[in-house]
Each structure stands twice: as structure tokens, then as C-alpha cells.
Amino acid sequence: MPEPRLASGIWVSAYLARLGLANIPAYVTARGDATAGAVLVKCALLDGTAMLYGREWNIDTDSRPWQVMAEGPERDVDGAIARQRGFDPDLWVIEIESRDGRTLLDKPGLA
């Protein structure tokens, strides 16, 4: 049975609160559809590079794990975000600033 999904706006609010509790600065840089908008998470490593995470359906495991969609120079990652937003204007984008790359996406409770 597929896991229930939270509305995107609620998930984003909870994620930002969780990051705040961990003292990880985060910002919504693009607000998407509050109900069903997909979410991208950009982690700026503060050295000119970044990583971009997104979720894609894995038919083998019937899950939607977070995966690295792009990484490298921050301007290239920003370009990947711009292209995705061109295809999907309902997309949310959250930017995190973390020198060590902590996103908390791999922690329980962020399904």
C-alpha cells in the first residue's frame, strides 16, 4: 500500500521547522502549489558548489526516495532548478546553507 502524502505546503513548513531546530539555515526560494507541488532541495555548501535533491518514484520499492539530481558549481545547479521550474511552475524550491551538506532528508519522518 502506498504511503499517504502530505500536502506540499504542510511538508515544506514541517521541513523548515525541523531544519531550524537543527540550526541549518533554510529558505523557500520558489513557492509552488500548496497541495500537490513537487519539492526540490538545494544544499549550498558555501564554497561555490551545491547539490540538488528531488524525489522520483521507484517502482521496485514502491517509494519516493530523495536522490541527487544535480551537483557541482552553484550556478550550474541554479540552472538545473531554472530548467525544472520552466517545466513545472508548481514546483517548490528550498535552499539550505550547510558547509557539511546536512539536509536531514535521510532522517526518519521526511517521507
C-alpha positions, 0 to 999 in steps of 0.5 A: 500500500502506498504511503499517504502524502502530505500536502506540499505546503504542510511538508515544506513548513514541517521541513523548515521547522525541523531544519531550524531546530537543527540550526541549518539555515533554510529558505523557500526560494520558489513557492509552488502549489500548496497541495500537490507541488513537487519539492526540490532541495538545494544544499549550498555548501558555501564554497561555490558548489551545491547539490540538488535533491528531488524525489522520483518514484521507484517502482521496485520499492514502491517509494519516493526516495530523495536522490541527487539530481544535480551537483557541482558549481552553484550556478550550474545547479541554479540552472538545473532548478531554472530548467525544472521550474520552466517545466513545472511552475508548481514546483517548490524550491528550498535552499539550505546553507550547510558547509557539511551538506546536512539536509536531514532528508535521510532522517526518519519522518521526511517521507 
